[in-house]
Amino acid sequence: MGVSWGIISTANINTPIIAGARASDALEIVAVAGRDGARTEAYAREYGIPRAHAGYDALLADPDVEAVYISLPNGMHVDWAVRALQAGKHVLCEKPLSRRVADAVRAFDAADAAGRLLMEAFMWRHSPQTQRFAQLAGDAIGELRLVRAAFSFPLSDPGNVRLSRELDGGALMDVGCYCVSGARLLAGEPEAVSAQQVTTSEGVDVRMAATLRHPGGVLTTLDCALDLPNRSELQAIGSSGALWARDPWHCHAASFELLRDEERETVTVARADSYRLELENLSAAIRGESAPLLGREDAVAQARVIEALYASADAGGALTAV
Ligand SMILES: NC(=O)c1ccc[n+]([C@@H]2O[C@H](COP(=O)([O-])OP(=O)(O)OC[C@H]3O[C@@H](n4cnc5c(N)ncnc54)[C@H](OP(=O)(O)O)[C@@H]3O)[C@@H](O)[C@H]2O)c1
């Protein structure tokens, strides 16, 4: 039987999640919760979700919900993940789980105590494009020496949660976390970082550029911004070749370039819905059929790098151990 999911909030990002769930036999979305009962009722009708709950606690009390997808603003992720786990639900929590190592650990401790699964929703990691890219970075470009990662877009709405300090907004939290995830996937856990940021008057980073030093002298340069044009990029550069993905995070392109011996080749992979794949991965893990792709180790390491990048940026670019 498919896993029954509930959604916490009526966020914009729910749209591809609902579409991914609808395309799958492994799960179904049976309920959604929002702060405003009437608005959530209308939302549930619009998306064909059977039950609407007024308030997130009501969804956590719904005995028919086995797993919850949390699409709340960043600063609410850990508290609601813990509450959901303590209510006996499995949790897929939107990225980034947290910018604080202690909170990421707290969330996974709650999962372990409850005997439930928790996964950070880095949908790009589930894509066949990402898996092929990482494989070729390991065996088609010689010794990996440099990673370049970028993600930016222009945010025009000053009221957007991404600019809220209380809700853990910021360019690194919103889009730079993908660059961190990419650097870690390709080059391993960084040993030290140095970051520069431009912030709003409230202290929220709208632009950041950073260098990461990984074991073996591999370097990453990354940049992320909420005030630059739409840009996505991931490059892995080795001693004898390079890989270049121009759509590494959304993976709609289902292709990237391999440069070797002065030759440029396009590597194509099967098109896939990363949102569906992450839901199916966790649903299968809930049924004991497979392991979750991403767990405690990845999420805590991810928070550790984000914490170090903010510490460095807040100290004006100081070299900071991870
Ligand atoms: N994986 C991806 O591709 C991807 C893409 C975009 C965003 N995200 C992540 O998904 C999360 C949501 O992003 P989004 O852009 O979809 O957010 P959004 O549209 O602004 O929605 C956030 C939702 O949180 C609820 N909420 C509760 N307290 C709130 C508060 N104080 N202020 C604002 N909203 C509040 C609201 O739902 P109710 O009123 O219904 O309760 C609101 O609809 C973020 O963590 C983001 O990083 C992931």
The ligand as a Gaussian input file, in Angstrom:
#p B3LYP/6-31G(d) Opt

LIG

0 1
 N       13.469000      22.044000      -3.184000
 C       13.098000      23.058000      -3.918000
 O       13.086000      23.011000      -5.146000
 C       12.645000      24.315000      -3.233000
 C       12.188000      25.400000      -4.003000
 C       11.668000      26.500000      -3.345000
 C       11.646000      26.547000      -1.970000
 N       12.139000      25.510000      -1.246000
 C       12.109000      25.548000       0.226000
 O       10.758000      25.376000       0.626000
 C       10.455000      26.177000       1.754000
 C        9.282000      27.067000       1.412000
 O        9.621000      27.928000       0.349000
 P        8.481000      28.646000      -0.555000
 O        9.141000      29.591000      -1.441000
 O        7.617000      27.601000      -1.150000
 O        7.725000      29.442000       0.606000
 P        6.342000      30.220000       0.579000
 O        5.615000      30.054000      -0.704000
 O        6.625000      31.588000       1.092000
 O        5.519000      29.414000       1.663000
 C        5.879000      29.301000       3.006000
 C        4.652000      28.784000       3.739000
 O        4.961000      28.707000       5.137000
 C        3.804000      28.993000       5.905000
 N        4.199000      29.927000       6.973000
 C        4.110000      29.684000       8.294000
 N        4.563000      30.708000       9.015000
 C        4.928000      31.659000       8.133000
 C        5.467000      32.967000       8.286000
 N        5.710000      33.504000       9.486000
 N        5.720000      33.678000       7.156000
 C        5.504000      33.140000       5.949000
 N        5.013000      31.893000       5.737000
 C        4.709000      31.169000       6.828000
 C        2.751000      29.547000       4.958000
 O        1.752000      28.548000       4.772000
 P        0.297000      28.575000       5.463000
 O       -0.131000      30.004000       5.571000
 O       -0.495000      27.771000       4.556000
 O        0.436000      27.923000       6.791000
 C        3.439000      29.723000       3.629000
 O        2.633000      29.349000       2.558000
 C       11.757000      26.919000       2.091000
 O       12.424000      26.238000       3.117000
 C       12.573000      26.850000       0.815000
 O       13.976000      26.822000       1.055000
 C       12.611000      24.395000      -1.856000

